[in-house]
């Protein structure tokens, strides 16, 4: 949903800001990483000169993901590229879980 607000602190203090509010109705269905990459990619396509994408590195966690977005790669191809590593981590992690589903 569109939202308008005035931050009380930080860079845009006391300025009207426009954004979106995401209302989550099914938490188990949401993949936060997918949503984040999709939003970041869309913002970069719309505002490549204004979006300070390199400042999102602490949120994204990998410089190569940001480079993929800068290069105009499809967000789904970026996401697919880490699936193998994610599956390997999941298998390694499962050995150390005390409680399993």
TIMI-2910 file (N, C-alpha, C, CB; in pm, 1 decimal, decimal comma, always signed):
<rs>
+----------+----------+----------+----------+----------+----------+----------+----------+----------+----------+----------+----------+------+
!      n_x !      n_y !      n_z !     ca_x !     ca_y !     ca_z !      c_x !      c_y !      c_z !     cb_x !     cb_y !     cb_z ! resn !
+----------+----------+----------+----------+----------+----------+----------+----------+----------+----------+----------+----------+------+
!    +84,4 !   -117,5 !     +0,0 !     +0,0 !     +0,0 !     +0,0 !    +89,2 !   +124,1 !     +0,0 !    -96,1 !     -0,4 !   +122,1 !  Unk !
!    +48,9 !   +229,4 !    -67,3 !   +126,7 !   +353,1 !    -61,5 !   +120,2 !   +411,4 !    +79,9 !    +74,4 !   +456,2 !   -165,8 !  Unk !
!   +229,5 !   +471,7 !   +121,9 !   +233,7 !   +532,0 !   +254,4 !   +314,9 !   +660,8 !   +247,8 !   +294,0 !   +433,6 !   +358,6 !  Unk !
!   +275,2 !   +756,8 !   +328,1 !   +344,9 !   +885,4 !   +338,2 !   +374,5 !   +907,6 !   +486,3 !   +258,9 !  +1004,8 !   +276,9 !  Unk !
!   +495,4 !   +951,8 !   +516,9 !   +532,7 !   +968,8 !   +656,8 !   +640,9 !  +1075,3 !   +668,6 !   +580,9 !   +835,3 !   +717,4 !  Unk !
!   +659,5 !  +1123,9 !   +789,8 !   +762,3 !  +1224,5 !   +819,5 !   +851,3 !  +1166,8 !   +929,1 !   +698,4 !  +1363,0 !   +863,7 !  Unk !
!   +974,6 !  +1128,0 !   +895,3 !  +1065,1 !  +1074,4 !   +997,2 !  +1100,0 !  +1179,7 !  +1101,9 !  +1193,0 !  +1021,6 !   +932,0 !  Unk !
!  +1116,8 !  +1134,4 !  +1224,9 !  +1152,8 !  +1226,5 !  +1333,0 !  +1304,1 !  +1230,3 !  +1355,6 !  +1081,7 !  +1186,1 !  +1462,7 !  Unk !
!  +1377,1 !  +1145,5 !  +1283,6 !  +1522,6 !  +1144,9 !  +1296,5 !  +1584,8 !  +1096,6 !  +1166,5 !  +1567,6 !  +1055,8 !  +1414,9 !  Unk !
!  +1714,8 !  +1098,6 !  +1162,5 !  +1796,8 !  +1049,0 !  +1052,2 !  +1802,8 !  +1148,5 !   +937,0 !  +1742,8 !   +915,9 !  +1002,4 !  Unk !
!  +1843,2 !  +1100,6 !   +822,9 !  +1874,2 !  +1185,2 !   +707,7 !  +1755,3 !  +1268,1 !   +658,1 !  +1925,0 !  +1099,7 !   +595,5 !  Unk !
!  +1636,2 !  +1211,4 !   +661,3 !  +1518,4 !  +1279,9 !   +607,0 !  +1428,0 !  +1334,5 !   +717,6 !  +1439,0 !  +1184,8 !   +517,7 !  Unk !
!  +1487,3 !  +1368,7 !   +830,0 !  +1413,1 !  +1421,8 !   +944,2 !  +1326,2 !  +1540,3 !   +901,9 !  +1509,9 !  +1463,9 !  +1056,3 !  Unk !
!  +1199,9 !  +1535,3 !   +942,1 !  +1101,0 !  +1641,3 !   +918,8 !  +1069,5 !  +1665,3 !   +771,7 !  +1149,5 !  +1769,0 !   +979,5 !  Unk !
!  +1099,6 !  +1568,1 !   +685,0 !  +1065,0 !  +1578,9 !   +543,2 !   +958,5 !  +1474,0 !   +510,9 !  +1191,6 !  +1560,3 !   +452,3 !  Unk !
!   +864,3 !  +1510,3 !   +425,0 !   +763,2 !  +1413,4 !   +383,6 !   +829,6 !  +1310,0 !   +294,4 !   +644,6 !  +1482,8 !   +309,9 !  Unk !
!   +813,9 !  +1184,7 !   +329,5 !   +868,6 !  +1073,2 !   +251,6 !   +753,1 !   +987,8 !   +200,3 !   +967,5 !   +987,2 !   +337,4 !  Unk !
!   +772,9 !   +931,4 !    +85,1 !   +671,3 !   +846,8 !    +23,5 !   +730,4 !   +707,5 !     +6,9 !   +623,4 !   +905,1 !   -114,2 !  Unk !
!   +650,4 !   +608,3 !    +32,1 !   +700,1 !   +472,2 !    +21,0 !   +587,7 !   +373,1 !     +7,3 !   +784,5 !   +437,3 !   +139,9 !  Unk !
!   +617,3 !   +251,5 !    +43,9 !   +517,0 !   +145,5 !    +40,5 !   +514,0 !    +76,1 !   +176,1 !   +546,7 !    +43,6 !    -73,4 !  Unk !
!   +398,1 !    +28,7 !   +210,9 !   +382,3 !    -52,3 !   +331,0 !   +343,9 !   -191,8 !   +285,3 !   +274,9 !     +8,3 !   +429,4 !  Unk !
!   +418,5 !   -289,6 !   +329,5 !   +390,4 !   -427,8 !   +292,9 !   +314,4 !   -491,6 !   +407,5 !   +521,5 !   -506,8 !   +260,9 !  Unk !
!   +197,1 !   -542,5 !   +376,4 !   +115,3 !   -608,5 !   +477,1 !   +128,9 !   -758,4 !   +454,5 !    -35,0 !   -562,2 !   +469,8 !  Unk !
!   +190,1 !   -823,6 !   +548,3 !   +218,9 !   -965,4 !   +537,4 !    +99,7 !  -1045,8 !   +588,6 !   +347,1 !  -1001,6 !   +615,5 !  Unk !
!    +46,1 !  -1130,9 !   +502,6 !    -70,8 !  -1210,4 !   +540,4 !    -39,6 !  -1358,8 !   +554,6 !   -180,2 !  -1191,8 !   +438,7 !  Unk !
!    +77,0 !  -1402,5 !   +505,5 !   +113,4 !  -1543,4 !   +513,5 !   +264,1 !  -1554,5 !   +534,6 !    +69,5 !  -1620,1 !   +385,3 !  Unk !
!   +309,1 !  -1544,7 !   +659,6 !   +451,3 !  -1541,7 !   +690,6 !   +528,8 !  -1661,5 !   +636,4 !   +469,5 !  -1534,3 !   +838,2 !  Unk !
!   +478,0 !  -1784,0 !   +648,0 !   +555,2 !  -1898,1 !   +596,7 !   +577,0 !  -1894,6 !   +444,5 !   +484,9 !  -2026,8 !   +633,8 !  Unk !
!   +491,3 !  -1824,2 !   +374,2 !   +504,3 !  -1818,0 !   +227,9 !   +606,9 !  -1714,4 !   +182,8 !   +369,6 !  -1786,4 !   +165,2 !  Unk !
!   +651,1 !  -1627,1 !   +273,1 !   +742,8 !  -1519,9 !   +235,4 !   +887,8 !  -1565,7 !   +243,3 !   +721,6 !  -1398,1 !   +324,8 !  Unk !
!   +961,0 !  -1541,5 !   +138,2 !  +1106,2 !  -1559,9 !   +138,8 !  +1165,0 !  -1419,3 !   +140,0 !  +1157,6 !  -1645,4 !    +13,2 !  Unk !
!  +1212,4 !  -1376,8 !   +256,3 !  +1260,9 !  -1239,3 !   +274,0 !  +1374,0 !  -1204,5 !   +178,3 !  +1307,6 !  -1218,8 !   +416,4 !  Unk !
!  +1462,0 !  -1300,3 !   +151,5 !  +1573,5 !  -1274,2 !    +60,5 !  +1521,9 !  -1244,0 !    -80,0 !  +1670,1 !  -1394,2 !    +57,3 !  Unk !
!  +1424,5 !  -1320,0 !   -126,0 !  +1366,3 !  -1297,7 !   -258,4 !  +1303,7 !  -1159,0 !   -264,6 !  +1260,9 !  -1406,3 !   -291,5 !  Unk !
!  +1224,0 !  -1125,4 !   -163,5 !  +1159,8 !   -993,8 !   -160,0 !  +1263,3 !   -881,7 !   -161,1 !  +1070,4 !   -981,3 !    -36,0 !  Unk !
!  +1367,5 !   -896,5 !    -80,5 !  +1470,6 !   -792,9 !    -73,0 !  +1542,0 !   -770,3 !   -205,1 !  +1571,3 !   -828,8 !    +32,1 !  Unk !
!  +1579,1 !   -879,3 !   -272,2 !  +1649,2 !   -866,5 !   -400,4 !  +1556,2 !   -808,0 !   -506,3 !  +1703,5 !  -1003,6 !   -446,8 !  Unk !
!  +1430,3 !   -850,1 !   -506,1 !  +1333,3 !   -796,1 !   -602,3 !  +1315,0 !   -644,7 !   -582,1 !  +1197,0 !   -869,0 !   -588,1 !  Unk !
!  +1298,5 !   -602,5 !   -458,5 !  +1278,6 !   -459,4 !   -429,7 !  +1403,3 !   -379,5 !   -465,1 !  +1242,8 !   -438,1 !   -281,0 !  Unk !
!  +1519,2 !   -427,3 !   -422,6 !  +1643,7 !   -356,0 !   -451,5 !  +1668,3 !   -345,4 !   -601,0 !  +1761,5 !   -425,7 !   -384,6 !  Unk !
!  +1641,8 !   -452,5 !   -672,6 !  +1659,7 !   -451,5 !   -817,3 !  +1564,7 !   -351,9 !   -884,7 !  +1637,6 !   -591,9 !   -874,0 !  Unk !
!  +1439,2 !   -352,7 !   -842,3 !  +1341,3 !   -259,7 !   -900,3 !  +1378,8 !   -114,8 !   -871,0 !  +1200,5 !   -289,3 !   -846,1 !  Unk !
!  +1421,5 !    -86,4 !   -748,5 !  +1461,3 !    +50,1 !   -713,8 !  +1582,8 !    +94,5 !   -793,7 !  +1490,7 !    +60,5 !   -564,5 !  Unk !
!  +1676,8 !     +2,6 !   -813,4 !  +1796,1 !    +38,2 !   -890,0 !  +1761,5 !    +63,3 !  -1036,8 !  +1901,9 !    -72,8 !   -878,9 !  Unk !
!  +1669,5 !    -15,0 !  -1091,4 !  +1627,4 !     +8,0 !  -1230,8 !  +1557,4 !   +142,3 !  -1245,2 !  +1534,3 !   -104,9 !  -1278,6 !  Unk !
!  +1476,4 !   +178,2 !  -1145,5 !  +1401,4 !   +303,8 !  -1151,8 !  +1487,6 !   +426,1 !  -1120,3 !  +1284,5 !   +298,6 !  -1055,9 !  Unk !
!  +1579,8 !   +412,0 !  -1025,4 !  +1657,1 !   +525,8 !   -976,6 !  +1806,7 !   +494,3 !   -968,5 !  +1605,8 !   +568,6 !   -839,9 !  Unk !
!  +1870,8 !   +457,9 !  -1079,5 !  +2012,0 !   +416,8 !  -1072,8 !  +2106,7 !   +526,8 !  -1024,7 !  +2056,9 !   +370,0 !  -1208,3 !  Unk !
!  +2071,9 !   +651,4 !  -1049,1 !  +2160,5 !   +760,6 !  -1008,1 !  +2134,9 !   +804,4 !   -863,8 !  +2143,4 !   +879,6 !  -1101,8 !  Unk !
!  +2014,1 !   +779,6 !   -814,4 !  +1977,5 !   +825,8 !   -681,0 !  +1998,2 !   +719,8 !   -572,9 !  +1833,9 !   +870,2 !   -680,7 !  Unk !
!  +1979,1 !   +594,7 !   -608,5 !  +1992,1 !   +487,3 !   -510,1 !  +2139,6 !   +460,8 !   -481,1 !  +1922,7 !   +358,2 !   -560,3 !  Unk !
!  +2177,6 !   +474,6 !   -358,5 !  +2316,0 !   +448,9 !   -317,9 !  +2327,9 !   +300,1 !   -285,3 !  +2357,8 !   +538,2 !   -194,3 !  Unk !
!  +2328,5 !   +219,9 !   -389,6 !  +2318,2 !    +75,0 !   -375,7 !  +2432,9 !    +14,5 !   -295,3 !  +2313,3 !    +11,1 !   -511,7 !  Unk !
!  +2551,5 !    +71,2 !   -304,5 !  +2665,1 !    +15,3 !   -230,1 !  +2645,0 !    +25,5 !    -78,3 !  +2794,3 !    +87,2 !   -270,1 !  Unk !
!  +2562,4 !   +118,6 !    -35,6 !  +2534,9 !   +131,0 !   +107,5 !  +2444,0 !    +19,6 !   +159,2 !  +2471,7 !   +265,9 !   +136,4 !  Unk !
!  +2386,7 !    -58,8 !    +68,8 !  +2301,2 !   -170,0 !   +110,4 !  +2380,5 !   -298,1 !   +134,3 !  +2194,2 !   -195,0 !     +5,8 !  Unk !
!  +2510,0 !   -294,3 !   +110,9 !  +2592,9 !   -414,4 !   +127,5 !  +2575,0 !   -482,1 !   +263,4 !  +2738,2 !   -378,7 !   +108,8 !  Unk !
!  +2570,7 !   -407,6 !   +374,8 !  +2550,3 !   -476,5 !   +503,3 !  +2417,4 !   -552,4 !   +510,0 !  +2556,5 !   -375,9 !   +617,0 !  Unk !
!  +2317,9 !   -506,0 !   +437,9 !  +2188,7 !   -575,0 !   +435,2 !  +2190,6 !   -693,6 !   +340,0 !  +2077,8 !   -478,3 !   +395,1 !  Unk !
!  +2254,6 !   -675,6 !   +226,2 !  +2258,3 !   -778,9 !   +122,6 !  +2358,8 !   -887,7 !   +159,6 !  +2294,0 !   -717,3 !    -14,5 !  Unk !
!  +2475,7 !   -848,1 !   +205,2 !  +2573,7 !   -943,3 !   +252,4 !  +2673,3 !   -994,2 !   +150,6 !  +2505,1 !  -1055,3 !   +308,1 !  Unk !
!  +2654,7 !   -962,5 !    +24,0 !  +2747,6 !  -1012,5 !    -78,0 !  +2762,3 !   -909,7 !   -189,7 !  +2698,7 !  -1148,3 !   -135,5 !  Unk !
!  +2886,2 !   -871,6 !   -212,4 !  +2914,8 !   -771,9 !   -316,2 !  +2872,7 !   -820,7 !   -455,3 !  +3064,2 !   -737,4 !   -316,3 !  Unk !
!  +2884,9 !   -952,0 !   -480,2 !  +2850,9 !  -1004,8 !   -612,9 !  +2700,6 !   -993,8 !   -640,4 !  +2895,8 !  -1151,6 !   -625,0 !  Unk !
!  +2617,2 !   -994,9 !   -535,5 !  +2472,8 !   -975,6 !   -555,0 !  +2447,7 !   -832,9 !   -602,7 !  +2393,6 !  -1004,4 !   -423,0 !  Unk !
!  +2511,8 !   -736,8 !   -536,8 !  +2497,2 !   -596,8 !   -578,5 !  +2547,3 !   -577,6 !   -721,0 !  +2573,4 !   -503,4 !   -482,7 !  Unk !
!  +2657,7 !   -642,1 !   -754,7 !  +2711,0 !   -629,4 !   -890,2 !  +2612,7 !   -686,2 !   -992,5 !  +2846,8 !   -700,9 !   -901,6 !  Unk !
!  +2549,3 !   -796,7 !   -958,1 !  +2449,1 !   -854,6 !  -1047,0 !  +2333,6 !   -758,9 !  -1072,0 !  +2396,6 !   -984,4 !   -989,2 !  Unk !
!  +2290,4 !   -691,6 !   -967,3 !  +2182,9 !   -592,6 !   -981,5 !  +2230,3 !   -476,7 !  -1068,3 !  +2136,7 !   -540,6 !   -842,5 !  Unk !
!  +2352,1 !   -428,3 !  -1043,2 !  +2407,2 !   -318,6 !  -1123,3 !  +2420,0 !   -358,0 !  -1270,2 !  +2543,7 !   -276,2 !  -1068,7 !  Unk !
!  +2452,8 !   -484,6 !  -1294,9 !  +2469,2 !   -533,4 !  -1432,2 !  +2336,2 !   -559,9 !  -1501,1 !  +2552,2 !   -659,7 !  -1432,6 !  Unk !
!  +2226,6 !   -541,9 !  -1428,3 !  +2094,4 !   -560,7 !  -1486,9 !  +2049,8 !   -705,4 !  -1494,9 !  +2091,9 !   -502,3 !  -1622,4 !  Unk !
!  +2112,4 !   -792,3 !  -1416,1 !  +2072,0 !   -932,7 !  -1417,9 !  +1932,5 !   -947,8 !  -1358,6 !  +2173,0 !  -1019,7 !  -1340,3 !  Unk !
!  +1860,9 !  -1047,0 !  -1407,8 !  +1728,7 !  -1077,9 !  -1357,1 !  +1740,8 !  -1120,0 !  -1210,5 !  +1661,1 !  -1189,3 !  -1442,2 !  Unk !
!  +1657,5 !  -1064,6 !  -1121,7 !  +1666,9 !  -1100,9 !   -980,4 !  +1656,7 !  -1252,0 !   -955,8 !  +1558,5 !  -1030,1 !   -903,0 !  Unk !
!  +1576,1 !  -1321,2 !  -1036,3 !  +1561,7 !  -1465,9 !  -1017,2 !  +1690,6 !  -1539,5 !  -1052,9 !  +1445,6 !  -1519,6 !  -1102,0 !  Unk !
!  +1765,6 !  -1490,8 !  -1149,2 !  +1892,6 !  -1556,4 !  -1181,3 !  +1994,7 !  -1532,4 !  -1069,7 !  +1947,7 !  -1504,8 !  -1316,7 !  Unk !
!  +1988,7 !  -1416,3 !  -1008,1 !  +2076,2 !  -1388,4 !   -893,8 !  +2041,6 !  -1483,7 !   -779,8 !  +2062,7 !  -1239,8 !   -847,5 !  Unk !
!  +1914,1 !  -1500,2 !   -752,8 !  +1869,7 !  -1589,1 !   -645,6 !  +1907,6 !  -1734,1 !   -673,2 !  +1719,1 !  -1577,9 !   -626,8 !  Unk !
!  +1892,0 !  -1777,7 !   -797,7 !  +1926,3 !  -1916,2 !   -833,3 !  +2075,1 !  -1942,5 !   -813,4 !  +1886,8 !  -1945,9 !   -979,1 !  Unk !
!  +2157,2 !  -1840,7 !   -831,7 !  +2301,6 !  -1861,8 !   -824,6 !  +2349,6 !  -1898,0 !   -684,1 !  +2373,5 !  -1738,0 !   -872,0 !  Unk !
!  +2272,4 !  -1869,1 !   -581,1 !  +2317,0 !  -1907,3 !   -447,6 !  +2244,5 !  -2030,6 !   -393,9 !  +2297,6 !  -1791,9 !   -352,5 !  Unk !
!  +2156,3 !  -2090,8 !   -471,3 !  +2080,5 !  -2206,1 !   -422,6 !  +2169,2 !  -2325,9 !   -389,4 !  +1977,8 !  -2246,8 !   -525,5 !  Unk !
!  +2270,1 !  -2353,3 !   -471,0 !  +2359,2 !  -2465,5 !   -444,3 !  +2430,1 !  -2450,4 !   -310,9 !  +2460,9 !  -2479,1 !   -555,4 !  Unk !
!  +2483,3 !  -2332,2 !   -286,2 !  +2551,8 !  -2305,8 !   -159,6 !  +2454,8 !  -2313,6 !    -42,4 !  +2619,4 !  -2168,3 !   -162,8 !  Unk !
!  +2333,5 !  -2267,0 !    -62,8 !  +2232,7 !  -2270,9 !    +42,8 !  +2195,6 !  -2415,3 !    +78,1 !  +2107,5 !  -2192,9 !     -0,3 !  Unk !
!  +2182,9 !  -2499,0 !    -23,5 !  +2151,0 !  -2640,1 !     +0,7 !  +2265,6 !  -2709,4 !    +74,0 !  +2121,4 !  -2712,7 !   -132,3 !  Unk !
!  +2388,6 !  -2680,0 !    +36,3 !  +2504,1 !  -2738,6 !   +105,6 !  +2506,4 !  -2696,6 !   +252,2 !  +2635,5 !  -2696,9 !    +36,7 !  Unk !
!  +2479,7 !  -2568,1 !   +277,2 !  +2476,0 !  -2519,3 !   +414,4 !  +2365,1 !  -2589,0 !   +492,9 !  +2455,8 !  -2367,0 !   +416,9 !  Unk !
!  +2248,9 !  -2606,1 !   +431,1 !  +2136,7 !  -2673,1 !   +497,4 !  +2170,9 !  -2815,2 !   +539,0 !  +2015,9 !  -2674,8 !   +406,4 !  Unk !
!  +2241,7 !  -2887,4 !   +453,0 !  +2281,5 !  -3024,0 !   +486,3 !  +2382,6 !  -3024,1 !   +600,9 !  +2340,7 !  -3094,6 !   +362,9 !  Unk !
!  +2478,9 !  -2934,0 !   +596,3 !  +2578,1 !  -2925,2 !   +702,8 !  +2511,2 !  -2886,2 !   +835,1 !  +2688,0 !  -2823,2 !   +665,7 !  Unk !
!  +2423,1 !  -2790,0 !   +828,2 !  +2353,3 !  -2739,2 !   +946,7 !  +2268,6 !  -2847,4 !  +1011,7 !  +2265,6 !  -2619,8 !   +909,9 !  Unk !
!  +2203,6 !  -2929,6 !   +931,2 !  +2111,5 !  -3030,1 !   +985,0 !  +2180,2 !  -3127,4 !  +1079,2 !  +2046,8 !  -3106,7 !   +872,1 !  Unk !
!  +2310,1 !  -3150,5 !  +1060,4 !  +2384,9 !  -3241,4 !  +1148,2 !  +2396,0 !  -3186,0 !  +1289,7 !  +2524,6 !  -3267,0 !  +1091,6 !  Unk !
!  +2384,3 !  -3056,3 !  +1304,9 !  +2407,2 !  -2992,1 !  +1433,6 !  +2279,4 !  -2944,6 !  +1503,1 !  +2498,8 !  -2876,3 !  +1415,0 !  Unk !
!  +2165,2 !  -2964,9 !  +1440,4 !  +2039,7 !  -2922,5 !  +1502,7 !  +2002,5 !  -3017,8 !  +1615,9 !  +1926,0 !  -2916,3 !  +1397,9 !  Unk !
!  +1964,0 !  -2963,1 !  +1728,3 !  +1919,3 !  -3045,3 !  +1839,7 !  +1778,0 !  -3097,3 !  +1817,6 !  +1925,9 !  -2966,3 !  +1969,1 !  Unk !
!  +1694,6 !  -3011,8 !  +1758,1 !  +1554,6 !  -3047,0 !  +1735,8 !  +1527,4 !  -3036,7 !  +1586,5 !  +1457,8 !  -2954,3 !  +1817,8 !  Unk !
!  +1470,7 !  -3138,4 !  +1530,7 !  +1441,1 !  -3137,7 !  +1387,2 !  +1290,3 !  -3144,2 !  +1367,6 !  +1511,3 !  -3256,7 !  +1314,5 !  Unk !
!  +1245,4 !  -3081,8 !  +1260,8 !  +1101,0 !  -3079,6 !  +1231,2 !  +1049,5 !  -3216,3 !  +1198,4 !  +1070,8 !  -2985,8 !  +1116,2 !  Unk !
+----------+----------+----------+----------+----------+----------+----------+----------+----------+----------+----------+----------+------+
</rs>
